[in-house]
Amino acid sequence: MSQQKNLYNVILPLFIILIGCIFIAYNDYKDSFYIDDTQVNQEINDNTLKIISSSENKDMEDNIRNYAKSQGIDVLFEYAGTLDIMEKLNMGEKYDAVWTSNSIWLYMLNKEVSILNSKSTSTNPVVFAIKESKAQELGFKDKEIYTSDIISSIKNGKLKFSMSNPTQTNSGATAYLGLLSSIAGSPEVLKLSDIENENVKSELISLFTGLERSSGSEEFLEELFINGSYEAVVTYESSIININKKLSDNKLETLYALYPIDGVSISDSPFAYIDNGNENKKENFEIIQNYILSSEGQKELERLGRRTWYGGVNPNADKNVFNPNWGIDTNRYIVPIKFPNTEVIQNSLALYQSELRKPVHTIFCLDYSGSMIGEGNSQLVEAMEYILTEQNAKKDLLQFTEKDKITVIPFSTYVLNTWNAENGLSTDELINDIKSQTARGSTNIYEPTIKALEILNKEDLSKYNVSVVLMTDGQSNLGKYSEFEKFYNSNNKQIPIYSIMFGDAYEKELQELANLTNGKTFDGKTDLLKAFKEVRGYN
């Protein structure tokens, strides 16, 4: 036993010494062959090209990512709406490249944002497309038409249309600027005096009474058109191709695209470098840009419905993509509308939001269940105060106007109250009511949404665009979806429900409402205010 103890006393110190030597050797090795965390992060950043892009470029991401990987480059895509991109860059958020819909938006960047080597990657006309039978009925098929012909059909009540929101999307903004130019008499370029003309404003107000649905994104516009019952849409030519492919696959009537001979708005999809003083990133950018402009990259863009030829005419375009049966004409030169300067564009967008668009009646169903006590309630109040205060919402061109109606329905176990504002600018009382409401009870999302539909059923849809915004932080433990479904289907009116998830909200439950009503679900779990801003672009 004593021998074992002596052996233990000898081995233990040796073992400790050995461990110490290994530790010292490891540190020496690490110092020799590894760099500190700052260097590691710098190395990763230098080799990663961070691109902020319009969402219509998502369909090219995999191709670009695979090519970049073959060149030893990592690419990181982030997608945002057109005006969101400009805001992010102007606020100083760091990116290495921007791929937006139209060069006109790059001119809205602050001088601190250094844009270099901007090149158009494709062109995409923004056009009216009408159900084929309707185009035949209106006499628009196989015939040269003017923008005024389309406008007259809308003003006379013969045609209704859907489009993306002009203040939030590129296709909406460029289409609107084209319509504005036509109504102003097609001047060489729009001036402030044109958009301040009272006759022009009156004509535009009359035109937008024909707007059935407004979408906050081009992608959702495709979805709502396919899933809904609408007769015309204003969007990218590539979107018309996507819509028609899906309609054709489902044996449904396709759209017929119209190209007025007096001019069409065209987006040029510029891909540009943002100079942050990093030569390695600049080289990586040029490699990616060259790929997009290569025959391989251009062929892929053309497959996706983008025009990659210049001069406007291409008789050899793939007819399976650019199908002439859908009115898509690649044999004729398209006259592009000249876009005005930045000041006129900004004033035009502000004018649309404040005076020209069709009035809305929006109902907010707000969750005041017990789980909203504390931070949840504070975030809800902050978001609603922003949305309902003209001075705040105006910064994002999301403000209500005096022509709009707003209803707020707070709920928990049941509907707690109903608050109304017949004037969208008179919201002080609404804000005070929202602030003073106490959170308590369980969650029942079906009673308030049915209540909202009952109110909107009485609304004149020729005068108002209507929608329900449902915000909840939990799963509904009262009420039944089947009851809501039965009520909605008996209603026979297309009233969308836009849901905002917060806290432990059950996405599947909310998505059922979106699917049934041709609405959409938004994620507000990380940023509730951002979700409310986003949903305002859809109603």
DRENLO-444793 format. One record per residue (C-alpha): residue in three letters; y, z, x. Coordinates in steps of 0.02 Angstrom, whole numbers, plus 50000, padded with zeros to 5 digits. Layout:
# residues N
- res | yy | zz | xx
- Ala | Y | Z | X
...
***
This chain:
# residues 539
- res | yy | zz | xx
- Met | 50000 | 50000 | 50000
- Ser | 50120 | 50044 | 50141
- Gln | 50079 | 49878 | 50225
- Gln | 50124 | 49784 | 50066
- Lys | 50286 | 49883 | 50056
- Asn | 50329 | 49840 | 50237
- Leu | 50290 | 49658 | 50206
- Tyr | 50403 | 49661 | 50051
- Asn | 50543 | 49740 | 50153
- Val | 50532 | 49598 | 50278
- Ile | 50515 | 49452 | 50157
- Leu | 50655 | 49504 | 50036
- Pro | 50796 | 49499 | 50166
- Leu | 50730 | 49332 | 50231
- Phe | 50728 | 49262 | 50054
- Ile | 50908 | 49318 | 50024
- Ile | 50963 | 49238 | 50188
- Leu | 50875 | 49076 | 50139
- Ile | 50962 | 49070 | 49970
- Gly | 51130 | 49099 | 50056
- Cys | 51098 | 48956 | 50177
- Ile | 51052 | 48839 | 50036
- Phe | 51211 | 48886 | 49941
- Ile | 51321 | 48855 | 50095
- Ala | 51234 | 48691 | 50129
- Tyr | 51256 | 48636 | 49948
- Asn | 51444 | 48671 | 49952
- Asp | 51461 | 48575 | 50115
- Tyr | 51363 | 48430 | 50038
- Lys | 51468 | 48433 | 49880
- Asp | 51631 | 48434 | 49978
- Ser | 51572 | 48290 | 50084
- Phe | 51509 | 48175 | 49947
- Tyr | 51602 | 48224 | 49788
- Ile | 51784 | 48217 | 49738
- Asp | 51875 | 48341 | 49630
- Asp | 51890 | 48328 | 49441
- Thr | 52061 | 48247 | 49449
- Gln | 51993 | 48107 | 49558
- Val | 51842 | 48084 | 49445
- Asn | 51952 | 48068 | 49290
- Gln | 52069 | 47951 | 49381
- Glu | 51922 | 47842 | 49433
- Ile | 51857 | 47834 | 49254
- Asn | 52030 | 47793 | 49187
- Asp | 52057 | 47658 | 49317
- Asn | 51897 | 47572 | 49264
- Thr | 51923 | 47590 | 49076
- Leu | 52035 | 47470 | 48982
- Lys | 52103 | 47558 | 48828
- Ile | 52148 | 47431 | 48694
- Ile | 52240 | 47467 | 48532
- Ser | 52202 | 47329 | 48409
- Ser | 52226 | 47270 | 48231
- Ser | 52069 | 47302 | 48131
- Glu | 52031 | 47118 | 48099
- Asn | 51976 | 47105 | 48281
- Lys | 51829 | 47225 | 48256
- Asp | 51711 | 47079 | 48237
- Met | 51747 | 47028 | 48418
- Glu | 51722 | 47201 | 48494
- Asp | 51536 | 47186 | 48537
- Asn | 51560 | 47019 | 48623
- Ile | 51705 | 47083 | 48726
- Arg | 51617 | 47246 | 48767
- Asn | 51460 | 47156 | 48827
- Tyr | 51559 | 47035 | 48935
- Ala | 51665 | 47176 | 49007
- Lys | 51507 | 47272 | 49051
- Ser | 51440 | 47122 | 49146
- Gln | 51600 | 47127 | 49248
- Gly | 51589 | 47314 | 49282
- Ile | 51729 | 47354 | 49160
- Asp | 51727 | 47482 | 49019
- Val | 51830 | 47442 | 48865
- Leu | 51885 | 47569 | 48736
- Phe | 51946 | 47499 | 48569
- Glu | 52055 | 47596 | 48448
- Tyr | 52102 | 47517 | 48282
- Ala | 52257 | 47546 | 48178
- Gly | 52366 | 47460 | 48050
- Thr | 52504 | 47345 | 48110
- Leu | 52648 | 47467 | 48089
- Asp | 52541 | 47612 | 48150
- Ile | 52514 | 47518 | 48313
- Met | 52700 | 47497 | 48337
- Glu | 52731 | 47680 | 48297
- Lys | 52597 | 47742 | 48417
- Leu | 52666 | 47637 | 48560
- Asn | 52847 | 47682 | 48523
- Met | 52799 | 47867 | 48518
- Gly | 52732 | 47853 | 48695
- Glu | 52544 | 47852 | 48665
- Lys | 52460 | 47772 | 48815
- Tyr | 52360 | 47611 | 48804
- Asp | 52326 | 47472 | 48928
- Ala | 52328 | 47325 | 48809
- Val | 52378 | 47282 | 48631
- Trp | 52295 | 47152 | 48520
- Thr | 52397 | 47139 | 48363
- Ser | 52403 | 47014 | 48221
- Asn | 52569 | 46931 | 48254
- Ser | 52694 | 46917 | 48396
- Ile | 52836 | 46967 | 48279
- Trp | 52780 | 47149 | 48289
- Leu | 52791 | 47155 | 48479
- Tyr | 52978 | 47128 | 48464
- Met | 52988 | 47293 | 48368
- Leu | 52931 | 47393 | 48519
- Asn | 53052 | 47503 | 48613
- Lys | 53111 | 47440 | 48782
- Glu | 53014 | 47582 | 48864
- Val | 52853 | 47494 | 48814
- Ser | 52832 | 47360 | 48946
- Ile | 52734 | 47212 | 48874
- Leu | 52676 | 47078 | 48995
- Asn | 52570 | 46919 | 48990
- Ser | 52559 | 46905 | 48801
- Lys | 52454 | 46755 | 48747
- Ser | 52400 | 46695 | 48576
- Thr | 52211 | 46703 | 48556
- Ser | 52196 | 46610 | 48390
- Thr | 52296 | 46563 | 48236
- Asn | 52262 | 46621 | 48059
- Pro | 52360 | 46554 | 47910
- Val | 52399 | 46680 | 47772
- Val | 52368 | 46588 | 47610
- Phe | 52347 | 46604 | 47422
- Ala | 52168 | 46580 | 47364
- Ile | 52125 | 46564 | 47179
- Lys | 51960 | 46563 | 47085
- Glu | 51909 | 46380 | 47082
- Ser | 51909 | 46364 | 46893
- Lys | 52083 | 46442 | 46886
- Ala | 52147 | 46323 | 47020
- Gln | 52079 | 46179 | 46915
- Glu | 52160 | 46249 | 46758
- Leu | 52330 | 46264 | 46844
- Gly | 52317 | 46089 | 46917
- Phe | 52315 | 46149 | 47098
- Lys | 52153 | 46068 | 47156
- Asp | 52156 | 45912 | 47266
- Lys | 52343 | 45901 | 47253
- Glu | 52496 | 45934 | 47360
- Ile | 52587 | 46088 | 47297
- Tyr | 52741 | 46189 | 47341
- Thr | 52756 | 46378 | 47353
- Ser | 52869 | 46368 | 47201
- Asp | 52722 | 46301 | 47098
- Ile | 52621 | 46458 | 47135
- Ile | 52771 | 46571 | 47104
- Ser | 52805 | 46488 | 46935
- Ser | 52626 | 46517 | 46878
- Ile | 52640 | 46701 | 46923
- Lys | 52810 | 46725 | 46841
- Asn | 52751 | 46637 | 46683
- Gly | 52605 | 46757 | 46668
- Lys | 52473 | 46623 | 46702
- Leu | 52414 | 46700 | 46865
- Lys | 52391 | 46875 | 46935
- Phe | 52353 | 46914 | 47116
- Ser | 52306 | 47048 | 47242
- Met | 52369 | 47068 | 47419
- Ser | 52381 | 47191 | 47562
- Asn | 52531 | 47307 | 47565
- Pro | 52680 | 47217 | 47646
- Thr | 52747 | 47378 | 47723
- Gln | 52580 | 47428 | 47801
- Thr | 52488 | 47268 | 47848
- Asn | 52520 | 47106 | 47939
- Ser | 52446 | 46988 | 47809
- Gly | 52546 | 47074 | 47672
- Ala | 52707 | 47070 | 47772
- Thr | 52691 | 46888 | 47828
- Ala | 52643 | 46830 | 47653
- Tyr | 52792 | 46924 | 47581
- Leu | 52911 | 46848 | 47709
- Gly | 52846 | 46676 | 47663
- Leu | 52874 | 46707 | 47477
- Leu | 53045 | 46778 | 47515
- Ser | 53091 | 46624 | 47616
- Ser | 53034 | 46507 | 47477
- Ile | 53131 | 46599 | 47341
- Ala | 53285 | 46603 | 47454
- Gly | 53281 | 46412 | 47457
- Ser | 53178 | 46387 | 47616
- Pro | 53321 | 46409 | 47742
- Glu | 53285 | 46363 | 47922
- Val | 53268 | 46549 | 47953
- Leu | 53298 | 46699 | 47840
- Lys | 53462 | 46794 | 47861
- Leu | 53521 | 46962 | 47796
- Ser | 53630 | 46872 | 47668
- Asp | 53473 | 46791 | 47595
- Ile | 53383 | 46955 | 47562
- Glu | 53542 | 47037 | 47495
- Asn | 53563 | 46900 | 47365
- Glu | 53542 | 46976 | 47191
- Asn | 53464 | 46817 | 47119
- Val | 53333 | 46819 | 47257
- Lys | 53295 | 47002 | 47222
- Ser | 53278 | 46969 | 47036
- Glu | 53157 | 46825 | 47066
- Leu | 53051 | 46932 | 47183
- Ile | 53044 | 47077 | 47060
- Ser | 52982 | 46956 | 46928
- Leu | 52854 | 46885 | 47050
- Phe | 52780 | 47055 | 47096
- Thr | 52748 | 47098 | 46914
- Gly | 52596 | 46986 | 46940
- Leu | 52528 | 47097 | 47079
- Glu | 52369 | 47182 | 47014
- Arg | 52309 | 47276 | 47167
- Ser | 52389 | 47321 | 47333
- Ser | 52278 | 47367 | 47480
- Gly | 52320 | 47466 | 47636
- Ser | 52208 | 47355 | 47744
- Glu | 52145 | 47176 | 47749
- Glu | 51963 | 47236 | 47759
- Phe | 51975 | 47338 | 47600
- Leu | 52062 | 47193 | 47512
- Glu | 51904 | 47091 | 47542
- Glu | 51796 | 47230 | 47473
- Leu | 51898 | 47261 | 47315
- Phe | 51906 | 47075 | 47277
- Ile | 51719 | 47052 | 47294
- Asn | 51680 | 47210 | 47194
- Gly | 51814 | 47187 | 47062
- Ser | 51867 | 47059 | 46934
- Tyr | 52020 | 46972 | 47003
- Glu | 52075 | 46791 | 46999
- Ala | 52182 | 46769 | 47155
- Val | 52214 | 46847 | 47325
- Val | 52339 | 46825 | 47466
- Thr | 52263 | 46853 | 47637
- Tyr | 52205 | 46775 | 47800
- Glu | 52113 | 46610 | 47794
- Ser | 51973 | 46696 | 47892
- Ser | 51962 | 46828 | 47755
- Ile | 51949 | 46692 | 47622
- Ile | 51802 | 46620 | 47721
- Asn | 51719 | 46792 | 47729
- Ile | 51747 | 46823 | 47543
- Asn | 51680 | 46652 | 47495
- Lys | 51524 | 46672 | 47601
- Lys | 51483 | 46833 | 47509
- Leu | 51527 | 46761 | 47338
- Ser | 51420 | 46608 | 47374
- Asp | 51273 | 46714 | 47433
- Asn | 51282 | 46809 | 47269
- Lys | 51295 | 46648 | 47167
- Leu | 51471 | 46694 | 47110
- Glu | 51622 | 46582 | 47088
- Thr | 51713 | 46551 | 47252
- Leu | 51898 | 46544 | 47293
- Tyr | 52001 | 46388 | 47324
- Ala | 52131 | 46401 | 47464
- Leu | 52306 | 46331 | 47441
- Tyr | 52419 | 46268 | 47582
- Pro | 52594 | 46232 | 47513
- Ile | 52675 | 46084 | 47598
- Asp | 52841 | 46176 | 47616
- Gly | 52767 | 46304 | 47735
- Val | 52633 | 46434 | 47768
- Ser | 52646 | 46600 | 47861
- Ile | 52538 | 46597 | 48017
- Ser | 52481 | 46742 | 48126
- Asp | 52454 | 46705 | 48311
- Ser | 52349 | 46858 | 48364
- Pro | 52430 | 46896 | 48534
- Phe | 52333 | 46993 | 48667
- Ala | 52455 | 47076 | 48787
- Tyr | 52455 | 47192 | 48938
- Ile | 52550 | 47357 | 48931
- Asp | 52616 | 47389 | 49105
- Asn | 52590 | 47569 | 49159
- Gly | 52599 | 47528 | 49343
- Asn | 52412 | 47516 | 49375
- Glu | 52360 | 47356 | 49465
- Asn | 52174 | 47387 | 49438
- Lys | 52198 | 47394 | 49250
- Lys | 52305 | 47238 | 49257
- Glu | 52165 | 47144 | 49345
- Asn | 52038 | 47206 | 49217
- Phe | 52153 | 47153 | 49076
- Glu | 52167 | 46978 | 49146
- Ile | 51977 | 46966 | 49158
- Ile | 51960 | 47013 | 48974
- Gln | 52103 | 46900 | 48920
- Asn | 52028 | 46752 | 49015
- Tyr | 51862 | 46782 | 48927
- Ile | 51943 | 46782 | 48754
- Leu | 52032 | 46619 | 48797
- Ser | 51877 | 46540 | 48877
- Ser | 51772 | 46411 | 48785
- Glu | 51643 | 46547 | 48749
- Gly | 51770 | 46669 | 48678
- Gln | 51860 | 46535 | 48577
- Lys | 51695 | 46471 | 48507
- Glu | 51655 | 46646 | 48445
- Leu | 51827 | 46664 | 48365
- Glu | 51806 | 46497 | 48278
- Arg | 51635 | 46552 | 48213
- Leu | 51725 | 46700 | 48135
- Gly | 51848 | 46587 | 48044
- Arg | 51994 | 46588 | 48165
- Arg | 52082 | 46427 | 48211
- Thr | 52075 | 46405 | 48399
- Trp | 52148 | 46232 | 48410
- Tyr | 52333 | 46201 | 48427
- Gly | 52435 | 46069 | 48338
- Gly | 52355 | 46115 | 48173
- Val | 52228 | 45973 | 48154
- Asn | 52044 | 45974 | 48198
- Pro | 51932 | 45851 | 48105
- Asn | 51783 | 45915 | 48205
- Ala | 51796 | 46095 | 48145
- Asp | 51631 | 46169 | 48088
- Lys | 51622 | 46128 | 47901
- Asn | 51498 | 46271 | 47874
- Val | 51641 | 46388 | 47921
- Phe | 51797 | 46290 | 47872
- Asn | 51719 | 46227 | 47711
- Pro | 51825 | 46090 | 47628
- Asn | 51743 | 46131 | 47460
- Trp | 51840 | 46295 | 47469
- Gly | 52004 | 46200 | 47490
- Ile | 52007 | 46237 | 47677
- Asp | 52088 | 46086 | 47759
- Thr | 52080 | 46065 | 47948
- Asn | 52133 | 45881 | 47940
- Arg | 52313 | 45915 | 47892
- Tyr | 52452 | 45988 | 47995
- Ile | 52508 | 46155 | 47923
- Val | 52696 | 46180 | 47922
- Pro | 52727 | 46356 | 47990
- Ile | 52865 | 46464 | 47918
- Lys | 52989 | 46524 | 48048
- Phe | 52998 | 46712 | 48054
- Pro | 53171 | 46794 | 48056
- Asn | 53235 | 46917 | 48185
- Thr | 53180 | 47098 | 48193
- Glu | 53330 | 47165 | 48095
- Val | 53296 | 47048 | 47949
- Ile | 53109 | 47090 | 47949
- Gln | 53143 | 47277 | 47947
- Asn | 53271 | 47261 | 47808
- Ser | 53154 | 47149 | 47709
- Leu | 53012 | 47275 | 47718
- Ala | 53127 | 47418 | 47668
- Leu | 53191 | 47314 | 47522
- Tyr | 53013 | 47283 | 47461
- Gln | 52970 | 47468 | 47459
- Ser | 53133 | 47527 | 47381
- Glu | 53173 | 47389 | 47255
- Leu | 53053 | 47243 | 47238
- Arg | 52875 | 47307 | 47221
- Lys | 52796 | 47336 | 47052
- Pro | 52820 | 47518 | 46998
- Val | 52672 | 47636 | 47012
- His | 52605 | 47782 | 46913
- Thr | 52506 | 47889 | 47035
- Ile | 52411 | 48044 | 46984
- Phe | 52369 | 48172 | 47118
- Cys | 52220 | 48285 | 47076
- Leu | 52235 | 48430 | 47199
- Asp | 52101 | 48559 | 47238
- Tyr | 52158 | 48740 | 47220
- Ser | 51984 | 48820 | 47228
- Gly | 51963 | 48984 | 47321
- Ser | 51909 | 48900 | 47482
- Met | 52085 | 48825 | 47496
- Ile | 52164 | 48996 | 47521
- Gly | 52259 | 49007 | 47686
- Glu | 52268 | 48860 | 47805
- Gly | 52196 | 48735 | 47681
- Asn | 52330 | 48771 | 47554
- Ser | 52465 | 48766 | 47688
- Gln | 52409 | 48593 | 47746
- Leu | 52402 | 48529 | 47567
- Val | 52579 | 48590 | 47530
- Glu | 52643 | 48512 | 47693
- Ala | 52562 | 48344 | 47654
- Met | 52624 | 48336 | 47475
- Glu | 52799 | 48393 | 47522
- Tyr | 52807 | 48251 | 47649
- Ile | 52743 | 48120 | 47526
- Leu | 52857 | 48176 | 47384
- Thr | 53016 | 48192 | 47488
- Glu | 53104 | 48023 | 47498
- Gln | 53190 | 48060 | 47664
- Asn | 53024 | 48099 | 47748
- Ala | 52912 | 47966 | 47670
- Lys | 53046 | 47833 | 47699
- Lys | 53011 | 47843 | 47887
- Asp | 52841 | 47766 | 47854
- Leu | 52900 | 47653 | 47711
- Leu | 52793 | 47755 | 47591
- Gln | 52928 | 47829 | 47479
- Phe | 52922 | 47830 | 47290
- Thr | 53069 | 47757 | 47194
- Glu | 53159 | 47803 | 47035
- Lys | 53053 | 47674 | 46941
- Asp | 52890 | 47762 | 46987
- Lys | 52799 | 47898 | 46891
- Ile | 52707 | 48042 | 46975
- Thr | 52585 | 48163 | 46895
- Val | 52505 | 48311 | 46983
- Ile | 52349 | 48394 | 46913
- Pro | 52299 | 48555 | 47007
- Phe | 52120 | 48607 | 46976
- Ser | 51983 | 48729 | 47026
- Thr | 51852 | 48786 | 46900
- Tyr | 51949 | 48684 | 46771
- Val | 52116 | 48594 | 46757
- Leu | 52250 | 48724 | 46795
- Asn | 52404 | 48627 | 46740
- Thr | 52485 | 48456 | 46726
- Trp | 52654 | 48422 | 46806
- Asn | 52751 | 48259 | 46780
- Ala | 52898 | 48169 | 46858
- Glu | 52960 | 48016 | 46762
- Asn | 53074 | 47975 | 46910
- Gly | 52990 | 47961 | 47079
- Leu | 53147 | 48025 | 47166
- Ser | 53161 | 48182 | 47059
- Thr | 53021 | 48280 | 47139
- Asp | 53098 | 48450 | 47182
- Glu | 53015 | 48533 | 47032
- Leu | 52847 | 48454 | 47075
- Ile | 52859 | 48520 | 47253
- Asn | 52903 | 48695 | 47191
- Asp | 52755 | 48691 | 47071
- Ile | 52637 | 48637 | 47210
- Lys | 52700 | 48776 | 47323
- Ser | 52687 | 48911 | 47191
- Gln | 52512 | 48870 | 47126
- Thr | 52382 | 49001 | 47176
- Ala | 52213 | 48949 | 47247
- Arg | 52063 | 49028 | 47159
- Gly | 51898 | 48991 | 47075
- Ser | 51763 | 48858 | 47098
- Thr | 51770 | 48668 | 47116
- Asn | 51760 | 48543 | 46973
- Ile | 51817 | 48368 | 47024
- Tyr | 51761 | 48281 | 46863
- Glu | 51871 | 48368 | 46734
- Pro | 52037 | 48328 | 46823
- Thr | 51987 | 48147 | 46861
- Ile | 51940 | 48118 | 46678
- Lys | 52106 | 48198 | 46628
- Ala | 52196 | 48079 | 46748
- Leu | 52109 | 47928 | 46672
- Glu | 52154 | 47985 | 46497
- Ile | 52338 | 47987 | 46549
- Leu | 52331 | 47818 | 46637
- Asn | 52237 | 47737 | 46492
- Lys | 52400 | 47749 | 46394
- Glu | 52501 | 47665 | 46532
- Asp | 52562 | 47485 | 46515
- Leu | 52472 | 47398 | 46660
- Ser | 52589 | 47249 | 46650
- Lys | 52730 | 47365 | 46703
- Tyr | 52641 | 47488 | 46818
- Asn | 52506 | 47485 | 46950
- Val | 52404 | 47643 | 46925
- Ser | 52288 | 47748 | 47033
- Val | 52214 | 47921 | 47052
- Val | 52219 | 48017 | 47217
- Leu | 52087 | 48155 | 47221
- Met | 52095 | 48284 | 47361
- Thr | 51955 | 48414 | 47376
- Asp | 51886 | 48529 | 47509
- Gly | 51713 | 48563 | 47435
- Gln | 51564 | 48504 | 47336
- Ser | 51587 | 48503 | 47148
- Asn | 51484 | 48646 | 47078
- Leu | 51541 | 48616 | 46899
- Gly | 51543 | 48459 | 46792
- Lys | 51429 | 48307 | 46805
- Tyr | 51452 | 48135 | 46880
- Ser | 51356 | 48059 | 46734
- Glu | 51491 | 48121 | 46614
- Phe | 51628 | 48044 | 46720
- Glu | 51530 | 47880 | 46736
- Lys | 51507 | 47868 | 46548
- Phe | 51692 | 47899 | 46517
- Tyr | 51747 | 47773 | 46650
- Asn | 51633 | 47634 | 46588
- Ser | 51693 | 47659 | 46408
- Asn | 51872 | 47649 | 46469
- Asn | 51863 | 47462 | 46512
- Lys | 52011 | 47473 | 46632
- Gln | 52005 | 47453 | 46821
- Ile | 52087 | 47613 | 46882
- Pro | 52043 | 47654 | 47063
- Ile | 52008 | 47829 | 47126
- Tyr | 52055 | 47863 | 47307
- Ser | 51975 | 48023 | 47371
- Ile | 52030 | 48127 | 47520
- Met | 51894 | 48234 | 47601
- Phe | 51945 | 48402 | 47671
- Gly | 51850 | 48556 | 47731
- Asp | 51670 | 48549 | 47668
- Ala | 51698 | 48407 | 47544
- Tyr | 51538 | 48313 | 47501
- Glu | 51563 | 48131 | 47553
- Lys | 51420 | 48061 | 47449
- Glu | 51495 | 48136 | 47292
- Leu | 51666 | 48060 | 47327
- Gln | 51593 | 47893 | 47378
- Glu | 51509 | 47881 | 47207
- Leu | 51681 | 47889 | 47128
- Ala | 51747 | 47757 | 47248
- Asn | 51602 | 47639 | 47216
- Leu | 51616 | 47653 | 47028
- Thr | 51806 | 47630 | 47022
- Asn | 51827 | 47506 | 47165
- Gly | 51921 | 47640 | 47260
- Lys | 51904 | 47714 | 47435
- Thr | 51867 | 47879 | 47523
- Phe | 51979 | 47944 | 47662
- Asp | 51939 | 48076 | 47793
- Gly | 52070 | 48213 | 47799
- Lys | 51962 | 48344 | 47885
- Thr | 52054 | 48333 | 48051
- Asp | 52226 | 48279 | 47988
- Leu | 52262 | 48300 | 47803
- Leu | 52442 | 48237 | 47816
- Lys | 52382 | 48076 | 47901
- Ala | 52255 | 48049 | 47762
- Phe | 52389 | 48068 | 47628
- Lys | 52500 | 47944 | 47720
- Glu | 52357 | 47821 | 47732
- Val | 52310 | 47833 | 47549
- Arg | 52491 | 47803 | 47497
- Gly | 52476 | 47629 | 47573
- Tyr | 52345 | 47590 | 47440
- Asn | 52441 | 47634 | 47283
***
